[in-house]
Amino acid sequence: MKLGRVFGTVVASVKYEGLEGVKLLLVQPLDKHLKPKGQPFVAADGTAMAGPGELIYYEESREAALACPVKFVPVNHAIVGLVDELKVMGQPVWSKHKEEG
């Protein structure tokens, strides 16, 4: 799994069968220190709860296709979880509660 931050949404009036009702979100991949790493991409929201500003973790390739409500739909990236806290080597890097407070 890899870290990313949602920074936008994609509106599609027509979707592949099996992707109806699945949100498509723009994600910036991040390194373990939350610095941008690589090019942004579109991800299917397998959690049905992510939105702009959320720190998320995602899967790619075949695993991404398995994270959607209908299995094996044609997606390259899927959000599989929302991050509440991040520690590296036991040291706090980020906390959703501090960001919200």
Short mmCIF file of the C-alpha atoms (twelve columns), coordinates in Angstrom:
data_MODEL
# 
_entry.id   MODEL 
# 
loop_
_atom_site.group_PDB 
_atom_site.id 
_atom_site.type_symbol 
_atom_site.label_atom_id 
_atom_site.label_alt_id 
_atom_site.label_comp_id 
_atom_site.label_asym_id 
_atom_site.label_seq_id 
_atom_site.Cartn_x 
_atom_site.Cartn_y 
_atom_site.Cartn_z 
_atom_site.pdbx_PDB_model_num 
ATOM 1   C CA . MET A 1   0.000   0.000  0.000   1 
ATOM 2   C CA . LYS A 2   1.090   3.520  -0.728  1 
ATOM 3   C CA . LEU A 3   0.270   6.958  0.675   1 
ATOM 4   C CA . GLY A 4   -1.468  9.754  -1.199  1 
ATOM 5   C CA . ARG A 5   -3.549  12.874 -0.712  1 
ATOM 6   C CA . VAL A 6   -6.841  13.482 -2.484  1 
ATOM 7   C CA . PHE A 7   -6.885  16.904 -4.112  1 
ATOM 8   C CA . GLY A 8   -9.846  16.803 -6.465  1 
ATOM 9   C CA . THR A 9   -12.722 14.925 -8.023  1 
ATOM 10  C CA . VAL A 10  -13.476 13.592 -11.488 1 
ATOM 11  C CA . VAL A 11  -17.004 13.737 -12.866 1 
ATOM 12  C CA . ALA A 12  -17.834 11.118 -15.476 1 
ATOM 13  C CA . SER A 13  -21.301 11.017 -17.034 1 
ATOM 14  C CA . VAL A 14  -20.587 7.610  -18.568 1 
ATOM 15  C CA . LYS A 15  -18.682 4.852  -16.747 1 
ATOM 16  C CA . TYR A 16  -17.702 1.270  -17.453 1 
ATOM 17  C CA . GLU A 17  -20.246 -1.273 -16.207 1 
ATOM 18  C CA . GLY A 18  -19.426 -2.033 -12.580 1 
ATOM 19  C CA . LEU A 19  -18.109 1.456  -11.808 1 
ATOM 20  C CA . GLU A 20  -21.524 3.094  -11.470 1 
ATOM 21  C CA . GLY A 21  -21.686 4.871  -8.104  1 
ATOM 22  C CA . VAL A 22  -17.915 4.647  -7.523  1 
ATOM 23  C CA . LYS A 23  -16.319 8.058  -6.909  1 
ATOM 24  C CA . LEU A 24  -13.271 8.923  -9.008  1 
ATOM 25  C CA . LEU A 25  -10.753 11.127 -7.195  1 
ATOM 26  C CA . LEU A 26  -7.514  12.895 -8.097  1 
ATOM 27  C CA . VAL A 27  -4.632  11.701 -5.913  1 
ATOM 28  C CA . GLN A 28  -1.089  12.999 -5.412  1 
ATOM 29  C CA . PRO A 29  1.204   10.141 -4.350  1 
ATOM 30  C CA . LEU A 30  3.367   10.914 -1.302  1 
ATOM 31  C CA . ASP A 31  6.521   9.566  0.326   1 
ATOM 32  C CA . LYS A 32  6.671   8.533  4.013   1 
ATOM 33  C CA . HIS A 33  7.324   12.166 4.977   1 
ATOM 34  C CA . LEU A 34  4.212   13.306 3.062   1 
ATOM 35  C CA . LYS A 35  6.199   14.987 0.290   1 
ATOM 36  C CA . PRO A 36  4.866   14.682 -3.292  1 
ATOM 37  C CA . LYS A 37  6.331   11.685 -5.122  1 
ATOM 38  C CA . GLY A 38  5.507   11.056 -8.766  1 
ATOM 39  C CA . GLN A 39  2.654   12.183 -10.968 1 
ATOM 40  C CA . PRO A 40  -0.964  12.599 -9.825  1 
ATOM 41  C CA . PHE A 41  -3.508  10.029 -10.986 1 
ATOM 42  C CA . VAL A 42  -7.212  9.180  -10.921 1 
ATOM 43  C CA . ALA A 43  -8.243  6.570  -8.338  1 
ATOM 44  C CA . ALA A 44  -11.508 4.758  -7.744  1 
ATOM 45  C CA . ASP A 45  -12.662 5.259  -4.153  1 
ATOM 46  C CA . GLY A 46  -12.991 1.738  -2.778  1 
ATOM 47  C CA . THR A 47  -13.845 3.138  0.682   1 
ATOM 48  C CA . ALA A 48  -16.721 5.314  -0.583  1 
ATOM 49  C CA . MET A 49  -15.624 7.807  2.117   1 
ATOM 50  C CA . ALA A 50  -12.580 9.704  0.795   1 
ATOM 51  C CA . GLY A 51  -12.713 13.303 -0.332  1 
ATOM 52  C CA . PRO A 52  -10.500 16.284 -1.141  1 
ATOM 53  C CA . GLY A 53  -7.842  16.908 1.515   1 
ATOM 54  C CA . GLU A 54  -7.907  13.341 2.904   1 
ATOM 55  C CA . LEU A 55  -4.665  11.459 3.515   1 
ATOM 56  C CA . ILE A 56  -5.304  7.998  2.070   1 
ATOM 57  C CA . TYR A 57  -3.585  4.752  1.216   1 
ATOM 58  C CA . TYR A 58  -4.088  3.069  -2.115  1 
ATOM 59  C CA . GLU A 59  -3.354  -0.003 -4.189  1 
ATOM 60  C CA . GLU A 60  -2.342  -0.312 -7.819  1 
ATOM 61  C CA . SER A 61  -2.907  -2.784 -10.665 1 
ATOM 62  C CA . ARG A 62  -4.788  -6.023 -9.989  1 
ATOM 63  C CA . GLU A 63  -5.159  -5.257 -6.284  1 
ATOM 64  C CA . ALA A 64  -6.870  -1.974 -7.208  1 
ATOM 65  C CA . ALA A 65  -9.433  -3.853 -9.299  1 
ATOM 66  C CA . LEU A 66  -10.188 -6.084 -6.300  1 
ATOM 67  C CA . ALA A 67  -10.853 -3.083 -4.016  1 
ATOM 68  C CA . CYS A 68  -13.945 -1.947 -5.916  1 
ATOM 69  C CA . PRO A 69  -17.486 -3.157 -5.111  1 
ATOM 70  C CA . VAL A 70  -17.566 -5.080 -8.403  1 
ATOM 71  C CA . LYS A 71  -14.355 -7.115 -8.723  1 
ATOM 72  C CA . PHE A 72  -11.991 -6.840 -11.692 1 
ATOM 73  C CA . VAL A 73  -13.248 -3.571 -13.133 1 
ATOM 74  C CA . PRO A 74  -10.683 -1.723 -15.275 1 
ATOM 75  C CA . VAL A 75  -8.969  0.561  -12.751 1 
ATOM 76  C CA . ASN A 76  -5.244  1.129  -12.186 1 
ATOM 77  C CA . HIS A 77  -5.542  2.746  -8.733  1 
ATOM 78  C CA . ALA A 78  -8.034  2.368  -5.881  1 
ATOM 79  C CA . ILE A 79  -8.255  4.023  -2.484  1 
ATOM 80  C CA . VAL A 80  -8.452  1.319  0.167   1 
ATOM 81  C CA . GLY A 81  -8.259  3.309  3.409   1 
ATOM 82  C CA . LEU A 82  -8.173  6.657  5.185   1 
ATOM 83  C CA . VAL A 83  -5.152  7.476  7.379   1 
ATOM 84  C CA . ASP A 84  -5.764  8.638  10.950  1 
ATOM 85  C CA . GLU A 85  -2.134  8.752  12.109  1 
ATOM 86  C CA . LEU A 86  1.298   8.226  10.558  1 
ATOM 87  C CA . LYS A 87  4.481   7.317  12.446  1 
ATOM 88  C CA . VAL A 88  7.927   6.642  10.959  1 
ATOM 89  C CA . MET A 89  10.354  4.697  13.144  1 
ATOM 90  C CA . GLY A 90  8.026   5.329  16.088  1 
ATOM 91  C CA . GLN A 91  8.054   9.101  15.578  1 
ATOM 92  C CA . PRO A 92  4.775   10.897 14.802  1 
ATOM 93  C CA . VAL A 93  4.735   12.441 11.323  1 
ATOM 94  C CA . TRP A 94  1.056   13.311 10.960  1 
ATOM 95  C CA . SER A 95  -2.223  13.009 12.845  1 
ATOM 96  C CA . LYS A 96  -5.701  13.659 11.502  1 
ATOM 97  C CA . HIS A 97  -6.745  14.848 14.952  1 
ATOM 98  C CA . LYS A 98  -4.023  17.546 15.052  1 
ATOM 99  C CA . GLU A 99  -4.917  18.689 11.530  1 
ATOM 100 C CA . GLU A 100 -8.625  18.935 12.442  1 
ATOM 101 C CA . GLY A 101 -7.981  20.649 15.781  1 
# 
